[in-house]
Amino acid sequence: MTNEVIKTARRIFEVLEYFDEVQRPVSLKEISTHFDYPVSSASALLKSMVIMGYLDYDSGSRTYMPTMRLSSLGEWIQGALFGEGQILALVKHMSRVTQETISIGTQSDLYAQYIHVVPSTQAIRYELKSGTVRPLARSGLGWLLMSARSDETIEKLVRRINAEEEDRKLRVSLPELMGRIREIRRQGYVFSRHTVVVGGGIIAMLLPVRRYGRILAIGVNGPVDRLEAKKKRILAELRSGISKIAE
């Protein structure tokens, strides 16, 4: 795959994510300026997306807008990932009772990825977007997901992670990691503090179902001091909700 193809693919997704962010029609100039694309390249990209049916163009306002074809692409994903709705019901419940950012995460190769996020309703909150990835062996969510794997699988993952990590300081100590994982297995949850974001943390548990072989976890993300204050309530609500899914 050439660099040009990769660049074009990246730009397509950048444009689509920008529409999701602003949620309104945008002009060629806005796209070109926001992403620092050459006007000619931005124009060709947007016109291609119009021809493919994913954007429409209004000549009066000279703006582009996603079509319903785009929204229909992902209609099947929610059911495939979360089943009949028990998981999303728990997400909504945790959002209501904690008022913190609630996430569903899974493993994506050597990363932990947030695949569903409901933002906090509070002014000061833990900013997180669906699709965000974290290092599998250097994040609270990653440690939790790895705890569901066998020790042998974890060792293989660590070898791959370290082989791909050029910065020696970021390479993972297997004994140290296994110590964390044994503690998570013993407790039945992870409480990660200041691991990826200073001041931020996550309290998370594994979900008792797998979708298409994927391990899933639910997390409450927020400022560490607020998570500390709510820890008992968060754990009680997570355990209660997860027990109902397991029935």
Secondary structure, DSSP 8 states (H G I E B T S, - for coil): --HHHHHHHHHHHHHHHHHHHH-S-EEHHHHHHHHT--HHHHHHHHHHHHHTTSEEEETTTTEEEE-HHHHHHTTTHHHHHHTTTHHHHHHHHHHHHH-SEEEEEEEETTEEEEEEEE--SSSS-----TT-EEETTSSHHHHHHHHTS-HHHHHHHHHHHHHH---GGG---HHHHHHHHHHHHHHTSEEEESSSSTTEEEEEEEEEEEETTEEEEEEEEEEHHHHHHHHHHHHHHHHHHHHHHH-
